[in-house]
């Protein structure tokens, strides 16, 4: 029941020729081929991007934190609320 017989293909071709005409079918096939080529290139580009991201993530995961500094740390300047600064002036 699910097998595609040769007469199925013949009926399909006849219906396509009747619907679109013999002149438009080659153009339609050409544009379909171009579209499939673009989709293939974009899919390959996405796979390559994923590989690049994975390599970058591996490189970042291999990084070690900096050792603690032996220099004394300077105290941070006090934070000033900008709203309060405007009110004081």
PyMOL Python script that loads the backbone (N, CA, C, O; Angstrom):
from pymol import cmd

cmd.read_pdbstr("""\
ATOM      1  N   UNK A   1       0.814  -1.175   0.000  1.00  0.00           N
ATOM      2  CA  UNK A   1       0.000   0.000   0.000  1.00  0.00           C
ATOM      3  C   UNK A   1       0.870   1.257   0.000  1.00  0.00           C
ATOM      4  O   UNK A   1       0.503   2.246  -0.634  1.00  0.00           O
ATOM      5  N   UNK A   2       2.016   1.247   0.693  1.00  0.00           N
ATOM      6  CA  UNK A   2       2.857   2.411   0.791  1.00  0.00           C
ATOM      7  C   UNK A   2       3.884   2.487  -0.328  1.00  0.00           C
ATOM      8  O   UNK A   2       4.655   3.445  -0.382  1.00  0.00           O
ATOM      9  N   UNK A   3       3.917   1.503  -1.224  1.00  0.00           N
ATOM     10  CA  UNK A   3       4.918   1.478  -2.285  1.00  0.00           C
ATOM     11  C   UNK A   3       4.565   2.485  -3.372  1.00  0.00           C
ATOM     12  O   UNK A   3       3.398   2.651  -3.725  1.00  0.00           O
ATOM     13  N   UNK A   4       5.572   3.145  -3.890  1.00  0.00           N
ATOM     14  CA  UNK A   4       5.388   4.116  -4.964  1.00  0.00           C
ATOM     15  C   UNK A   4       5.557   3.388  -6.300  1.00  0.00           C
ATOM     16  O   UNK A   4       6.652   2.935  -6.635  1.00  0.00           O
ATOM     17  N   UNK A   5       4.504   3.285  -7.029  1.00  0.00           N
ATOM     18  CA  UNK A   5       4.517   2.561  -8.312  1.00  0.00           C
ATOM     19  C   UNK A   5       4.837   3.533  -9.444  1.00  0.00           C
ATOM     20  O   UNK A   5       4.651   4.739  -9.283  1.00  0.00           O
ATOM     21  N   UNK A   6       5.314   3.038 -10.583  1.00  0.00           N
ATOM     22  CA  UNK A   6       5.629   3.916 -11.712  1.00  0.00           C
ATOM     23  C   UNK A   6       4.428   4.722 -12.204  1.00  0.00           C
ATOM     24  O   UNK A   6       4.601   5.858 -12.645  1.00  0.00           O
ATOM     25  N   UNK A   7       3.240   4.179 -12.141  1.00  0.00           N
ATOM     26  CA  UNK A   7       2.082   4.936 -12.619  1.00  0.00           C
ATOM     27  C   UNK A   7       1.735   6.071 -11.661  1.00  0.00           C
ATOM     28  O   UNK A   7       1.127   7.058 -12.076  1.00  0.00           O
ATOM     29  N   UNK A   8       2.116   5.948 -10.364  1.00  0.00           N
ATOM     30  CA  UNK A   8       1.936   7.060  -9.430  1.00  0.00           C
ATOM     31  C   UNK A   8       2.785   8.261  -9.864  1.00  0.00           C
ATOM     32  O   UNK A   8       2.329   9.405  -9.862  1.00  0.00           O
ATOM     33  N   UNK A   9       4.006   7.966 -10.226  1.00  0.00           N
ATOM     34  CA  UNK A   9       4.914   9.027 -10.670  1.00  0.00           C
ATOM     35  C   UNK A   9       4.396   9.674 -11.950  1.00  0.00           C
ATOM     36  O   UNK A   9       4.458  10.894 -12.099  1.00  0.00           O
ATOM     37  N   UNK A  10       3.881   8.857 -12.881  1.00  0.00           N
ATOM     38  CA  UNK A  10       3.362   9.387 -14.146  1.00  0.00           C
ATOM     39  C   UNK A  10       2.164  10.309 -13.888  1.00  0.00           C
ATOM     40  O   UNK A  10       2.059  11.371 -14.500  1.00  0.00           O
ATOM     41  N   UNK A  11       1.279   9.912 -13.000  1.00  0.00           N
ATOM     42  CA  UNK A  11       0.118  10.739 -12.678  1.00  0.00           C
ATOM     43  C   UNK A  11       0.571  12.046 -12.025  1.00  0.00           C
ATOM     44  O   UNK A  11       0.024  13.109 -12.319  1.00  0.00           O
ATOM     45  N   UNK A  12       1.547  11.971 -11.160  1.00  0.00           N
ATOM     46  CA  UNK A  12       2.068  13.162 -10.505  1.00  0.00           C
ATOM     47  C   UNK A  12       2.682  14.135 -11.515  1.00  0.00           C
ATOM     48  O   UNK A  12       2.457  15.343 -11.432  1.00  0.00           O
ATOM     49  N   UNK A  13       3.450  13.614 -12.462  1.00  0.00           N
ATOM     50  CA  UNK A  13       4.055  14.459 -13.495  1.00  0.00           C
ATOM     51  C   UNK A  13       2.980  15.117 -14.353  1.00  0.00           C
ATOM     52  O   UNK A  13       3.086  16.303 -14.662  1.00  0.00           O
ATOM     53  N   UNK A  14       1.954  14.374 -14.739  1.00  0.00           N
ATOM     54  CA  UNK A  14       0.876  14.928 -15.557  1.00  0.00           C
ATOM     55  C   UNK A  14       0.152  16.039 -14.790  1.00  0.00           C
ATOM     56  O   UNK A  14      -0.153  17.085 -15.364  1.00  0.00           O
ATOM     57  N   UNK A  15      -0.123  15.825 -13.514  1.00  0.00           N
ATOM     58  CA  UNK A  15      -0.805  16.838 -12.711  1.00  0.00           C
ATOM     59  C   UNK A  15       0.061  18.090 -12.587  1.00  0.00           C
ATOM     60  O   UNK A  15      -0.451  19.205 -12.687  1.00  0.00           O
ATOM     61  N   UNK A  16       1.360  17.923 -12.370  1.00  0.00           N
ATOM     62  CA  UNK A  16       2.255  19.076 -12.269  1.00  0.00           C
ATOM     63  C   UNK A  16       2.315  19.862 -13.578  1.00  0.00           C
ATOM     64  O   UNK A  16       2.315  21.093 -13.565  1.00  0.00           O
ATOM     65  N   UNK A  17       2.366  19.156 -14.703  1.00  0.00           N
ATOM     66  CA  UNK A  17       2.404  19.840 -15.998  1.00  0.00           C
ATOM     67  C   UNK A  17       1.097  20.585 -16.240  1.00  0.00           C
ATOM     68  O   UNK A  17       1.107  21.696 -16.770  1.00  0.00           O
ATOM     69  N   UNK A  18      -0.022  19.986 -15.858  1.00  0.00           N
ATOM     70  CA  UNK A  18      -1.308  20.661 -16.039  1.00  0.00           C
ATOM     71  C   UNK A  18      -1.435  21.888 -15.122  1.00  0.00           C
ATOM     72  O   UNK A  18      -1.988  22.910 -15.530  1.00  0.00           O
ATOM     73  N   UNK A  19      -0.932  21.790 -13.902  1.00  0.00           N
ATOM     74  CA  UNK A  19      -1.050  22.902 -12.960  1.00  0.00           C
ATOM     75  C   UNK A  19      -0.126  24.067 -13.306  1.00  0.00           C
ATOM     76  O   UNK A  19      -0.552  25.222 -13.315  1.00  0.00           O
ATOM     77  N   UNK A  20       1.122  23.764 -13.585  1.00  0.00           N
ATOM     78  CA  UNK A  20       2.119  24.819 -13.744  1.00  0.00           C
ATOM     79  C   UNK A  20       2.494  25.107 -15.185  1.00  0.00           C
ATOM     80  O   UNK A  20       2.976  26.200 -15.482  1.00  0.00           O
ATOM     81  N   UNK A  21       2.292  24.184 -16.063  1.00  0.00           N
ATOM     82  CA  UNK A  21       2.692  24.371 -17.454  1.00  0.00           C
ATOM     83  C   UNK A  21       4.124  23.903 -17.656  1.00  0.00           C
ATOM     84  O   UNK A  21       4.922  23.869 -16.720  1.00  0.00           O
ATOM     85  N   UNK A  22       4.434  23.542 -18.898  1.00  0.00           N
ATOM     86  CA  UNK A  22       5.746  22.970 -19.212  1.00  0.00           C
ATOM     87  C   UNK A  22       6.849  24.024 -19.144  1.00  0.00           C
ATOM     88  O   UNK A  22       8.010  23.680 -18.921  1.00  0.00           O
ATOM     89  N   UNK A  23       6.511  25.299 -19.330  1.00  0.00           N
ATOM     90  CA  UNK A  23       7.527  26.346 -19.325  1.00  0.00           C
ATOM     91  C   UNK A  23       7.978  26.710 -17.907  1.00  0.00           C
ATOM     92  O   UNK A  23       9.134  27.075 -17.697  1.00  0.00           O
ATOM     93  N   UNK A  24       7.086  26.611 -16.959  1.00  0.00           N
ATOM     94  CA  UNK A  24       7.419  27.048 -15.602  1.00  0.00           C
ATOM     95  C   UNK A  24       8.082  25.954 -14.771  1.00  0.00           C
ATOM     96  O   UNK A  24       8.728  26.264 -13.770  1.00  0.00           O
ATOM     97  N   UNK A  25       7.944  24.693 -15.149  1.00  0.00           N
ATOM     98  CA  UNK A  25       8.506  23.609 -14.345  1.00  0.00           C
ATOM     99  C   UNK A  25      10.039  23.663 -14.251  1.00  0.00           C
ATOM    100  O   UNK A  25      10.570  23.488 -13.154  1.00  0.00           O
ATOM    101  N   UNK A  26      10.781  23.898 -15.356  1.00  0.00           N
ATOM    102  CA  UNK A  26      12.246  23.975 -15.205  1.00  0.00           C
ATOM    103  C   UNK A  26      12.681  25.132 -14.298  1.00  0.00           C
ATOM    104  O   UNK A  26      13.627  24.989 -13.523  1.00  0.00           O
ATOM    105  N   UNK A  27      11.995  26.272 -14.391  1.00  0.00           N
ATOM    106  CA  UNK A  27      12.327  27.398 -13.520  1.00  0.00           C
ATOM    107  C   UNK A  27      12.048  27.061 -12.057  1.00  0.00           C
ATOM    108  O   UNK A  27      12.821  27.412 -11.165  1.00  0.00           O
ATOM    109  N   UNK A  28      10.949  26.387 -11.834  1.00  0.00           N
ATOM    110  CA  UNK A  28      10.603  25.995 -10.469  1.00  0.00           C
ATOM    111  C   UNK A  28      11.626  25.002  -9.917  1.00  0.00           C
ATOM    112  O   UNK A  28      12.021  25.097  -8.754  1.00  0.00           O
ATOM    113  N   UNK A  29      12.050  24.062 -10.738  1.00  0.00           N
ATOM    114  CA  UNK A  29      13.049  23.081 -10.305  1.00  0.00           C
ATOM    115  C   UNK A  29      14.385  23.776 -10.021  1.00  0.00           C
ATOM    116  O   UNK A  29      15.070  23.434  -9.057  1.00  0.00           O
ATOM    117  N   UNK A  30      14.753  24.747 -10.856  1.00  0.00           N
ATOM    118  CA  UNK A  30      15.999  25.497 -10.664  1.00  0.00           C
ATOM    119  C   UNK A  30      15.964  26.269  -9.351  1.00  0.00           C
ATOM    120  O   UNK A  30      16.927  26.237  -8.585  1.00  0.00           O
ATOM    121  N   UNK A  31      14.865  26.958  -9.090  1.00  0.00           N
ATOM    122  CA  UNK A  31      14.764  27.737  -7.857  1.00  0.00           C
ATOM    123  C   UNK A  31      14.730  26.830  -6.624  1.00  0.00           C
ATOM    124  O   UNK A  31      15.261  27.186  -5.572  1.00  0.00           O
ATOM    125  N   UNK A  32      14.108  25.665  -6.756  1.00  0.00           N
ATOM    126  CA  UNK A  32      14.108  24.711  -5.656  1.00  0.00           C
ATOM    127  C   UNK A  32      15.520  24.217  -5.375  1.00  0.00           C
ATOM    128  O   UNK A  32      15.914  24.081  -4.216  1.00  0.00           O
ATOM    129  N   UNK A  33      16.283  23.948  -6.429  1.00  0.00           N
ATOM    130  CA  UNK A  33      17.679  23.526  -6.263  1.00  0.00           C
ATOM    131  C   UNK A  33      18.515  24.594  -5.586  1.00  0.00           C
ATOM    132  O   UNK A  33      19.326  24.288  -4.711  1.00  0.00           O
ATOM    133  N   UNK A  34      18.325  25.846  -5.982  1.00  0.00           N
ATOM    134  CA  UNK A  34      19.060  26.953  -5.347  1.00  0.00           C
ATOM    135  C   UNK A  34      18.703  27.054  -3.864  1.00  0.00           C
ATOM    136  O   UNK A  34      19.572  27.234  -3.011  1.00  0.00           O
ATOM    137  N   UNK A  35      17.423  26.937  -3.582  1.00  0.00           N
ATOM    138  CA  UNK A  35      16.984  27.022  -2.185  1.00  0.00           C
ATOM    139  C   UNK A  35      17.587  25.906  -1.346  1.00  0.00           C
ATOM    140  O   UNK A  35      18.037  26.142  -0.225  1.00  0.00           O
ATOM    141  N   UNK A  36      17.598  24.701  -1.882  1.00  0.00           N
ATOM    142  CA  UNK A  36      18.186  23.581  -1.148  1.00  0.00           C
ATOM    143  C   UNK A  36      19.682  23.779  -0.943  1.00  0.00           C
ATOM    144  O   UNK A  36      20.212  23.428   0.111  1.00  0.00           O
ATOM    145  N   UNK A  37      20.369  24.340  -1.940  1.00  0.00           N
ATOM    146  CA  UNK A  37      21.803  24.613  -1.824  1.00  0.00           C
ATOM    147  C   UNK A  37      22.060  25.644  -0.721  1.00  0.00           C
ATOM    148  O   UNK A  37      23.005  25.502   0.055  1.00  0.00           O
ATOM    149  N   UNK A  38      21.222  26.676  -0.653  1.00  0.00           N
ATOM    150  CA  UNK A  38      21.363  27.705   0.385  1.00  0.00           C
ATOM    151  C   UNK A  38      21.115  27.103   1.764  1.00  0.00           C
ATOM    152  O   UNK A  38      21.852  27.381   2.710  1.00  0.00           O
ATOM    153  N   UNK A  39      20.078  26.282   1.877  1.00  0.00           N
ATOM    154  CA  UNK A  39      19.777  25.643   3.158  1.00  0.00           C
ATOM    155  C   UNK A  39      20.935  24.759   3.595  1.00  0.00           C
ATOM    156  O   UNK A  39      21.300  24.751   4.770  1.00  0.00           O
ATOM    157  N   UNK A  40      21.512  24.019   2.667  1.00  0.00           N
ATOM    158  CA  UNK A  40      22.644  23.150   2.986  1.00  0.00           C
ATOM    159  C   UNK A  40      23.829  23.970   3.476  1.00  0.00           C
ATOM    160  O   UNK A  40      24.473  23.596   4.456  1.00  0.00           O
ATOM    161  N   UNK A  41      24.127  25.088   2.809  1.00  0.00           N
ATOM    162  CA  UNK A  41      25.251  25.933   3.207  1.00  0.00           C
ATOM    163  C   UNK A  41      25.009  26.545   4.583  1.00  0.00           C
ATOM    164  O   UNK A  41      25.926  26.608   5.401  1.00  0.00           O
ATOM    165  N   UNK A  42      23.787  26.995   4.843  1.00  0.00           N
ATOM    166  CA  UNK A  42      23.478  27.592   6.141  1.00  0.00           C
ATOM    167  C   UNK A  42      23.549  26.551   7.253  1.00  0.00           C
ATOM    168  O   UNK A  42      24.033  26.845   8.346  1.00  0.00           O
ATOM    169  N   UNK A  43      23.074  25.348   6.984  1.00  0.00           N
ATOM    170  CA  UNK A  43      23.141  24.284   7.981  1.00  0.00           C
ATOM    171  C   UNK A  43      24.589  23.953   8.303  1.00  0.00           C
ATOM    172  O   UNK A  43      24.943  23.763   9.467  1.00  0.00           O
ATOM    173  N   UNK A  44      25.421  23.885   7.280  1.00  0.00           N
ATOM    174  CA  UNK A  44      26.843  23.615   7.490  1.00  0.00           C
ATOM    175  C   UNK A  44      27.475  24.749   8.285  1.00  0.00           C
ATOM    176  O   UNK A  44      28.315  24.508   9.152  1.00  0.00           O
ATOM    177  N   UNK A  45      27.078  25.977   7.996  1.00  0.00           N
ATOM    178  CA  UNK A  45      27.592  27.125   8.738  1.00  0.00           C
ATOM    179  C   UNK A  45      27.209  27.071  10.204  1.00  0.00           C
ATOM    180  O   UNK A  45      28.018  27.409  11.067  1.00  0.00           O
ATOM    181  N   UNK A  46      25.985  26.649  10.497  1.00  0.00           N
ATOM    182  CA  UNK A  46      25.553  26.529  11.887  1.00  0.00           C
ATOM    183  C   UNK A  46      26.348  25.458  12.626  1.00  0.00           C
ATOM    184  O   UNK A  46      26.715  25.641  13.786  1.00  0.00           O
ATOM    185  N   UNK A  47      26.614  24.342  11.954  1.00  0.00           N
ATOM    186  CA  UNK A  47      27.392  23.267  12.576  1.00  0.00           C
ATOM    187  C   UNK A  47      28.809  23.761  12.846  1.00  0.00           C
ATOM    188  O   UNK A  47      29.366  23.486  13.908  1.00  0.00           O
ATOM    189  N   UNK A  48      29.400  24.492  11.893  1.00  0.00           N
ATOM    190  CA  UNK A  48      30.740  25.027  12.084  1.00  0.00           C
ATOM    191  C   UNK A  48      30.766  26.029  13.236  1.00  0.00           C
ATOM    192  O   UNK A  48      31.714  26.046  14.021  1.00  0.00           O
ATOM    193  N   UNK A  49      29.727  26.868  13.341  1.00  0.00           N
ATOM    194  CA  UNK A  49      29.651  27.833  14.441  1.00  0.00           C
ATOM    195  C   UNK A  49      29.582  27.128  15.785  1.00  0.00           C
ATOM    196  O   UNK A  49      30.209  27.560  16.753  1.00  0.00           O
ATOM    197  N   UNK A  50      28.815  26.036  15.845  1.00  0.00           N
ATOM    198  CA  UNK A  50      28.711  25.286  17.094  1.00  0.00           C
ATOM    199  C   UNK A  50      30.057  24.691  17.480  1.00  0.00           C
ATOM    200  O   UNK A  50      30.413  24.677  18.659  1.00  0.00           O
ATOM    201  N   UNK A  51      30.813  24.195  16.490  1.00  0.00           N
ATOM    202  CA  UNK A  51      32.141  23.646  16.771  1.00  0.00           C
ATOM    203  C   UNK A  51      33.068  24.739  17.281  1.00  0.00           C
ATOM    204  O   UNK A  51      33.829  24.518  18.223  1.00  0.00           O
ATOM    205  N   UNK A  52      33.011  25.928  16.661  1.00  0.00           N
ATOM    206  CA  UNK A  52      33.851  27.043  17.095  1.00  0.00           C
ATOM    207  C   UNK A  52      33.515  27.443  18.528  1.00  0.00           C
ATOM    208  O   UNK A  52      34.411  27.686  19.335  1.00  0.00           O
ATOM    209  N   UNK A  53      32.223  27.512  18.841  1.00  0.00           N
ATOM    210  CA  UNK A  53      31.807  27.873  20.196  1.00  0.00           C
ATOM    211  C   UNK A  53      32.267  26.831  21.206  1.00  0.00           C
ATOM    212  O   UNK A  53      32.689  27.174  22.311  1.00  0.00           O
ATOM    213  N   UNK A  54      32.187  25.561  20.828  1.00  0.00           N
ATOM    214  CA  UNK A  54      32.627  24.501  21.731  1.00  0.00           C
ATOM    215  C   UNK A  54      34.126  24.598  21.982  1.00  0.00           C
ATOM    216  O   UNK A  54      34.586  24.394  23.106  1.00  0.00           O
ATOM    217  N   UNK A  55      34.889  24.911  20.936  1.00  0.00           N
ATOM    218  CA  UNK A  55      36.340  25.056  21.106  1.00  0.00           C
ATOM    219  C   UNK A  55      36.653  26.247  22.006  1.00  0.00           C
ATOM    220  O   UNK A  55      37.540  26.157  22.854  1.00  0.00           O
ATOM    221  N   UNK A  56      35.947  27.354  21.838  1.00  0.00           N
ATOM    222  CA  UNK A  56      36.182  28.516  22.679  1.00  0.00           C
ATOM    223  C   UNK A  56      35.809  28.223  24.126  1.00  0.00           C
ATOM    224  O   UNK A  56      36.499  28.655  25.049  1.00  0.00           O
ATOM    225  N   UNK A  57      34.721  27.491  24.323  1.00  0.00           N
ATOM    226  CA  UNK A  57      34.299  27.148  25.684  1.00  0.00           C
ATOM    227  C   UNK A  57      35.337  26.244  26.342  1.00  0.00           C
ATOM    228  O   UNK A  57      35.628  26.404  27.527  1.00  0.00           O
ATOM    229  N   UNK A  58      35.900  25.298  25.593  1.00  0.00           N
ATOM    230  CA  UNK A  58      36.941  24.432  26.135  1.00  0.00           C
ATOM    231  C   UNK A  58      38.176  25.233  26.497  1.00  0.00           C
ATOM    232  O   UNK A  58      38.802  24.978  27.526  1.00  0.00           O
ATOM    233  N   UNK A  59      38.537  26.205  25.658  1.00  0.00           N
ATOM    234  CA  UNK A  59      39.710  27.026  25.931  1.00  0.00           C
ATOM    235  C   UNK A  59      39.495  27.877  27.174  1.00  0.00           C
ATOM    236  O   UNK A  59      40.423  28.069  27.959  1.00  0.00           O
ATOM    237  N   UNK A  60      38.280  28.389  27.363  1.00  0.00           N
ATOM    238  CA  UNK A  60      38.001  29.206  28.537  1.00  0.00           C
ATOM    239  C   UNK A  60      37.925  28.351  29.797  1.00  0.00           C
ATOM    240  O   UNK A  60      38.291  28.812  30.879  1.00  0.00           O
ATOM    241  N   UNK A  61      37.458  27.121  29.670  1.00  0.00           N
ATOM    242  CA  UNK A  61      37.364  26.244  30.829  1.00  0.00           C
ATOM    243  C   UNK A  61      38.754  25.832  31.310  1.00  0.00           C
ATOM    244  O   UNK A  61      38.931  25.517  32.487  1.00  0.00           O
ATOM    245  N   UNK A  62      39.730  25.832  30.426  1.00  0.00           N
ATOM    246  CA  UNK A  62      41.084  25.429  30.789  1.00  0.00           C
ATOM    247  C   UNK A  62      41.851  26.548  31.485  1.00  0.00           C
ATOM    248  O   UNK A  62      42.927  26.306  32.032  1.00  0.00           O
ATOM    249  N   UNK A  63      41.324  27.751  31.473  1.00  0.00           N
ATOM    250  CA  UNK A  63      42.016  28.868  32.123  1.00  0.00           C
ATOM    251  C   UNK A  63      42.030  28.681  33.638  1.00  0.00           C
ATOM    252  O   UNK A  63      41.091  28.148  34.229  1.00  0.00           O
ATOM    253  N   UNK A  64      43.104  29.129  34.235  1.00  0.00           N
ATOM    254  CA  UNK A  64      43.247  29.079  35.681  1.00  0.00           C
ATOM    255  C   UNK A  64      43.066  30.481  36.247  1.00  0.00           C
ATOM    256  O   UNK A  64      43.413  31.456  35.579  1.00  0.00           O
ATOM    257  N   UNK A  65      42.537  30.610  37.452  1.00  0.00           N
ATOM    258  CA  UNK A  65      42.408  31.946  38.037  1.00  0.00           C
ATOM    259  C   UNK A  65      43.788  32.515  38.371  1.00  0.00           C
ATOM    260  O   UNK A  65      44.746  31.775  38.593  1.00  0.00           O
ATOM    261  N   UNK A  66      43.861  33.821  38.399  1.00  0.00           N
ATOM    262  CA  UNK A  66      45.120  34.477  38.733  1.00  0.00           C
ATOM    263  C   UNK A  66      45.477  34.202  40.185  1.00  0.00           C
ATOM    264  O   UNK A  66      44.592  34.114  41.036  1.00  0.00           O
ATOM    265  N   UNK A  67      46.769  34.065  40.473  1.00  0.00           N
ATOM    266  CA  UNK A  67      47.145  33.864  41.878  1.00  0.00           C
ATOM    267  C   UNK A  67      46.887  35.144  42.664  1.00  0.00           C
ATOM    268  O   UNK A  67      46.905  36.236  42.096  1.00  0.00           O
ATOM    269  N   UNK A  68      46.650  35.018  43.960  1.00  0.00           N
ATOM    270  CA  UNK A  68      46.381  36.217  44.763  1.00  0.00           C
ATOM    271  C   UNK A  68      47.607  37.128  44.786  1.00  0.00           C
ATOM    272  O   UNK A  68      48.748  36.668  44.810  1.00  0.00           O
ATOM    273  N   UNK A  69      47.342  38.395  44.778  1.00  0.00           N
ATOM    274  CA  UNK A  69      48.403  39.384  44.756  1.00  0.00           C
ATOM    275  C   UNK A  69      49.014  39.526  46.144  1.00  0.00           C
ATOM    276  O   UNK A  69      48.310  39.425  47.148  1.00  0.00           O
ATOM    277  N   UNK A  70      50.334  39.762  46.204  1.00  0.00           N
ATOM    278  CA  UNK A  70      51.008  39.953  47.489  1.00  0.00           C
ATOM    279  C   UNK A  70      51.009  41.416  47.898  1.00  0.00           C
ATOM    280  O   UNK A  70      51.360  41.739  49.033  1.00  0.00           O
ATOM    281  N   UNK A  71      50.619  42.310  46.986  1.00  0.00           N
ATOM    282  CA  UNK A  71      50.565  43.733  47.308  1.00  0.00           C
ATOM    283  C   UNK A  71      49.334  44.007  48.165  1.00  0.00           C
ATOM    284  O   UNK A  71      48.290  43.382  47.983  1.00  0.00           O
ATOM    285  N   UNK A  72      49.467  44.953  49.107  1.00  0.00           N
ATOM    286  CA  UNK A  72      48.277  45.285  49.912  1.00  0.00           C
ATOM    287  C   UNK A  72      47.236  45.976  49.042  1.00  0.00           C
ATOM    288  O   UNK A  72      47.561  46.770  48.159  1.00  0.00           O
ATOM    289  N   UNK A  73      46.001  45.660  49.309  1.00  0.00           N
ATOM    290  CA  UNK A  73      44.922  46.244  48.521  1.00  0.00           C
ATOM    291  C   UNK A  73      44.554  47.609  49.078  1.00  0.00           C
ATOM    292  O   UNK A  73      44.524  47.806  50.293  1.00  0.00           O
ATOM    293  N   UNK A  74      44.276  48.546  48.190  1.00  0.00           N
ATOM    294  CA  UNK A  74      43.863  49.879  48.591  1.00  0.00           C
ATOM    295  C   UNK A  74      42.389  49.821  48.950  1.00  0.00           C
ATOM    296  O   UNK A  74      41.623  49.087  48.326  1.00  0.00           O
ATOM    297  N   UNK A  75      41.990  50.590  49.949  1.00  0.00           N
ATOM    298  CA  UNK A  75      40.556  50.575  50.289  1.00  0.00           C
ATOM    299  C   UNK A  75      39.749  51.235  49.175  1.00  0.00           C
ATOM    300  O   UNK A  75      40.198  52.186  48.537  1.00  0.00           O
ATOM    301  N   UNK A  76      38.580  50.718  48.967  1.00  0.00           N
ATOM    302  CA  UNK A  76      37.704  51.244  47.918  1.00  0.00           C
ATOM    303  C   UNK A  76      37.184  52.607  48.354  1.00  0.00           C
ATOM    304  O   UNK A  76      36.911  52.816  49.536  1.00  0.00           O
ATOM    305  N   UNK A  77      37.043  53.538  47.406  1.00  0.00           N
ATOM    306  CA  UNK A  77      36.497  54.848  47.781  1.00  0.00           C
ATOM    307  C   UNK A  77      35.040  54.686  48.195  1.00  0.00           C
ATOM    308  O   UNK A  77      34.341  53.801  47.703  1.00  0.00           O
ATOM    309  N   UNK A  78      34.590  55.545  49.101  1.00  0.00           N
ATOM    310  CA  UNK A  78      33.197  55.411  49.558  1.00  0.00           C
ATOM    311  C   UNK A  78      32.234  55.706  48.408  1.00  0.00           C
ATOM    312  O   UNK A  78      32.480  56.580  47.577  1.00  0.00           O
ATOM    313  N   UNK A  79      31.158  54.973  48.384  1.00  0.00           N
ATOM    314  CA  UNK A  79      30.157  55.180  47.340  1.00  0.00           C
ATOM    315  C   UNK A  79      29.245  56.329  47.751  1.00  0.00           C
ATOM    316  O   UNK A  79      28.842  56.446  48.909  1.00  0.00           O
ATOM    317  N   UNK A  80      28.937  57.156  46.793  1.00  0.00           N
ATOM    318  CA  UNK A  80      28.090  58.315  47.049  1.00  0.00           C
ATOM    319  C   UNK A  80      26.828  58.163  46.221  1.00  0.00           C
ATOM    320  O   UNK A  80      26.878  57.889  45.022  1.00  0.00           O
ATOM    321  N   UNK A  81      25.709  58.343  46.877  1.00  0.00           N
ATOM    322  CA  UNK A  81      24.437  58.263  46.188  1.00  0.00           C
ATOM    323  C   UNK A  81      24.250  59.534  45.367  1.00  0.00           C
ATOM    324  O   UNK A  81      24.285  60.628  45.931  1.00  0.00           O
ATOM    325  N   UNK A  82      24.050  59.426  44.041  1.00  0.00           N
ATOM    326  CA  UNK A  82      23.916  60.627  43.219  1.00  0.00           C
ATOM    327  C   UNK A  82      22.726  61.491  43.616  1.00  0.00           C
ATOM    328  O   UNK A  82      22.781  62.714  43.489  1.00  0.00           O
ATOM    329  N   UNK A  83      21.668  60.879  44.089  1.00  0.00           N
ATOM    330  CA  UNK A  83      20.500  61.647  44.491  1.00  0.00           C
ATOM    331  C   UNK A  83      20.831  62.474  45.736  1.00  0.00           C
ATOM    332  O   UNK A  83      20.458  63.643  45.837  1.00  0.00           O
ATOM    333  N   UNK A  84      21.533  61.849  46.676  1.00  0.00           N
ATOM    334  CA  UNK A  84      21.913  62.549  47.888  1.00  0.00           C
ATOM    335  C   UNK A  84      22.886  63.686  47.581  1.00  0.00           C
ATOM    336  O   UNK A  84      22.819  64.741  48.211  1.00  0.00           O
ATOM    337  N   UNK A  85      23.791  63.482  46.618  1.00  0.00           N
ATOM    338  CA  UNK A  85      24.750  64.499  46.229  1.00  0.00           C
ATOM    339  C   UNK A  85      24.014  65.728  45.697  1.00  0.00           C
ATOM    340  O   UNK A  85      24.384  66.856  46.023  1.00  0.00           O
ATOM    341  N   UNK A  86      22.980  65.523  44.883  1.00  0.00           N
ATOM    342  CA  UNK A  86      22.216  66.640  44.329  1.00  0.00           C
ATOM    343  C   UNK A  86      21.466  67.376  45.431  1.00  0.00           C
ATOM    344  O   UNK A  86      21.370  68.603  45.401  1.00  0.00           O
ATOM    345  N   UNK A  87      20.940  66.646  46.394  1.00  0.00           N
ATOM    346  CA  UNK A  87      20.198  67.269  47.498  1.00  0.00           C
ATOM    347  C   UNK A  87      21.114  68.117  48.380  1.00  0.00           C
ATOM    348  O   UNK A  87      20.704  69.156  48.897  1.00  0.00           O
ATOM    349  N   UNK A  88      22.369  67.660  48.547  1.00  0.00           N
ATOM    350  CA  UNK A  88      23.310  68.395  49.395  1.00  0.00           C
ATOM    351  C   UNK A  88      23.711  69.711  48.758  1.00  0.00           C
ATOM    352  O   UNK A  88      24.007  70.659  49.487  1.00  0.00           O
ATOM    353  N   UNK A  89      23.737  69.819  47.469  1.00  0.00           N
ATOM    354  CA  UNK A  89      24.172  71.037  46.780  1.00  0.00           C
ATOM    355  C   UNK A  89      23.073  72.007  46.641  1.00  0.00           C
ATOM    356  O   UNK A  89      23.270  73.087  46.084  1.00  0.00           O
TER     357      UNK A  89
END
""", "prot")
cmd.dss("prot")
cmd.show_as("cartoon", "prot")
cmd.util.cbc("prot")
cmd.orient("prot")
